[in-house]
């Protein structure tokens, strides 16, 4: 069934047998001259929130991480709304200014509907995750807190209710990020929660030393907290299966972020855990359909736990993309100043290799402390670019003292041929220096290009409009699966190819759980389409899905598409 609704194609797909044939690699990137320009559209947008996180200057580690942001279509109108959990202060961690919810009105205009939320948490919060955990067709919110986490059930019409206790959640550990995904392939959303460390602000540890300067202590020297995997029972409640599933390691990490994606293309969702100041973790999903959750930790043996020097990094942000064109999801991470951001290429689904220098992604990031990052084709030349938002944790940071700065500019790098190059002037919206932490990336005004909302530590949210000036040179894809666990296509990938004169893959995108930093990645897939790309088709491959006939493996469907279209694939 094909139905055109305001330039949106809705496509119902039939379940096909898995296709395991060899496929052509993504076409080589040949970038044409183009520009990346953003303007600050905060004024007049209706978004007027400040991301509270303690006070300035920060004196304790709990104050420096900042908060998160979530993309959520809470009203089901097809536009992504913005949720900010918000933080608090050391004087009263339980009673901050409260969470904020902004309804998307179109045209990069928003309305503050926070007061009608009903349940509006004020506890010091960090990251958040969205997903329909109870299968009622409405996306819910999980909020990571300094203290007991919070689950908000979406009751419709912008109202939420706190169901944490009823759901069997509310662990008191300091959590930073979370993600909803169907890890056991049973049709509902399970929940991964990333925990950081034990910290008592009333008895902080003595100061530490960094480059000869006295700075706040942590995370090293403080007890790390193990991450938690909650399995959805299917009745609105969860149970902790961290131990039995292999998630709870003997030595927990200082967890900051995660990415849930199928790294080895076996139909099961794997988990990359980003840890602060130490090795990262990679949990490969070994669950059999219908069996108990089971993961194998392969961070070190796969090569993704450390950088090329064998060192663990202070990993914050995560971006997922296919940088080398081999059809597998690569992992880009942001790190501390005096270090570099890192690109790990996914070689074969089993092994990763640090190719940061090869693609020119390291040197420009060395003086910066990176947080939220994303791969997006910002100028629609067919190649994904990189944006990283930066800001130091130490107020003492200066060029003289630390070869860095406390407030730092965003880093915008455009893909040019086989490397990335720094964009000297990405427009007024991406100029200036900030204490940035988190961001979400999405076509918020539905004009076909990627806009950004960025959160600054103890600063206002900024709304950045993409000023790409061409029309109908894009394709946007939304997925709707047959179960709550696949309602947004988490775990699926979408491939754009040309059929003539020679069939070849042009670009590939993944829909993944987790986010740029303490946030949610967009569940919409965006392709820029250069003029040279003709006779196009989309291919969607879904993860293993439990349906009426039992567990179905990867299904694969191809569909012709024209630029300037929003295509919604509906899995039967």
SESE-939891 format. One record per residue (C-alpha): y, z, x. Coordinates in steps of 0.5 Angstrom, whole numbers, plus 500, padded with zeros to 3 digits. Example, Ala and Ser with C-alpha at 12.3 -4.5 7.8 and 13.67 -1.06 7.14 Angstrom:
SESE-939891
491516525 498514527 
//
This chain:
SESE-939891
500500500 507498503 513501499 520500502 525506500 532505503 529501509 523506510 516503510 511508507 504506509 497509507 492508512 485508511 480512516 477507521 472508526 474510533 476505538 474506545 475499548 479498554 487497553 492494557 497499560 504499558 509494560 513495567 520498565 525493567 532496565 538492563 545494564 546499558 550505557 549512555 555516552 555522547 561525544 562532542 562532534 561540533 568540530 567538523 560538523 559545519 555548525 559554527 554559530 554563537 548564540 548571542 544574547 546581550 553581553 557577559 556578564 548579564 546585567 538585565 533580564 532581557 540578556 539571560 534567557 538566551 535564544 531558541 533552536 528549530 528543527 525544520 526540513 526546509 528542503 524536504 529531503 527527509 533530514 532535519 535541518 537546524 535554524 537558530 533565530 539569534 539575539 542581539 545586544 542592548 546597544 542595538 536590539 534591532 541589528 544583531 548578527 542575524 539568524 542562521 540556517 544549517 542544511 543537514 548533509 547527513 552523517 552529522 555534517 551541516 552546511 551554512 546556507 544562511 546567506 541564501 535565506 533571503 529574509 534573514 532577521 537581525 532583530 533580537 529573537 528568542 524562540 521559534 516555531 515551524 509549520 506549514 501555515 499556508 498549506 503549500 507543502 513547505 514548513 515556515 518559520 515563526 520567530 519570537 522577538 524582543 519587539 515585533 515577531 516575524 513570520 517567514 514564508 518558505 519559498 523553496 530552495 532555502 529561501 524565505 520571505 517576510 510575510 508578517 504584515 500580510 499575515 496580520 501578525 507582528 505583535 510588539 510584545 516580548 515573546 519567548 515561545 510559540 507553537 503551530 497546531 490545528 486547535 480548531 480542527 479545521 485542517 490548517 495550523 493555528 498559532 499560539 504565542 507565549 509572551 513574557 513581560 514589559 521591559 524597557 532596557 533604557 530604564 531598567 528597574 533597580 536591582 533585586 536581592 537573592 540570598 543576600 546578593 544584589 542581582 538584576 531585577 525581574 520578572 516579579 515586579 514587572 508587568 506581565 504580558 498576556 499570551 496570544 492565540 491566532 486562528 488561521 483563516 485559511 487564506 494566509 492570514 490570522 486573527 487574534 481570538 485570545 479573548 473569545 477563546 478564553 486564552 487571555 486570562 484576567 491575570 497574565 503570566 510571565 510566559 516562557 514555554 508551552 506544550 500542545 498535546 491532547 492530555 485527555 484523549 478526546 481528539 482535541 489539542 490542549 495547551 500547557 503554558 509554563 510561567 516564570 515565578 508563578 503558577 502554570 496554566 492548563 487550557 483544556 480544549 472545549 472546541 466543537 468541530 466546526 465551532 469557534 475556538 474555546 478553552 477552559 483554564 484548569 491549571 489549579 483545579 487539575 493540580 498541574 499549576 503548582 508543585 506538591 507544596 502548592 508553590 508556583 515555580 520558575 518553569 522553563 523547560 518541558 518534556 512530555 512522556 509516559 513515565 508511569 505507563 498508564 498511556 497518558 502524557 505526563 509533564 516534566 518541567 525544569 525550574 530555578 536553583 534551590 528548587 527541584 525539577 517537577 514531574 506531574 503524572 497525568 492520572 486520568 486526563 483531568 487531574 495531575 499529581 506531583 510525583 517528583 520524589 517518587 521517581 527520584 527526579 528532584 534531589 539531583 536538580 536542586 543546585 541546578 537551574 534547568 532549561 531545555 529537557 527531553 524524554 528519550 530512550 538514549 540507550 535503547 533499553 526500552 525506557 525513556 531517560 531524561 536530559 536537562 541542560 542547565 546554567 544560572 541567570 546570575 553571574 554572582 552564583 557560586 557555591 558559597 553565595 547561592 549554593 549553585 554555580 553560574 556555569 553548570 553541567 548537564 543532568 543526565 538521568 537514566 530510567 532504572 526500574 521504577 526510578 531515575 538515576 543520575 548517570 555519573 559519566 555520560 561521555 565527553 559530550 555531556 561533561 563540563 559546565 556551561 551557561 546552557 539554555 536551549 536544545 533540540 533532540 533528533 536522530 540527526 545522522 539517521 543511525 537510529 539514536 538520538 543526537 542533540 544540538 545545544 545552545 549556550 548563552 553567548 556561547 557556541 552551538 554544540 553538536 553532540 553525537 549519541 555513541 550508542 553502539 548497537 544496530 537495528 535496535 530502534 524504530 523511527 516513525 514519521 507521520 503525514 496527515 491529510 491536511 496542513 494542520 496534520 502534516 507532521 501528525 501534531 496531536 497524534 500518538 504512536 504506540 508500540 506493542 507486542 502481539 505474542 505471547 500475550 498482547 501488551 503495550 511496550 511504549 508510547 510517544 506523542 507528537 506535540 507542538 512547543 519544545 524543550 525550551 524556546 524551541 521545537 520538539 521533534 515531530 519524529 517518534 523514536 523507540 529503542 527496542 531491546 532484544 526481548 521485544 518480539 513480534 512488534 506492531 505500531 498503532 497510530 491514533 490521529 486527532 480529530 481531522 476535517 476531511 472531504 466527508 466532514 470531521 472524523 474522530 480519532 482514527 486508529 490503525 495497527 501495523 506490524 514492524 521490525 526493528 531497524 526501520 523508519 516507518 512513515 505513516 501516510 493518512 489518506 
//
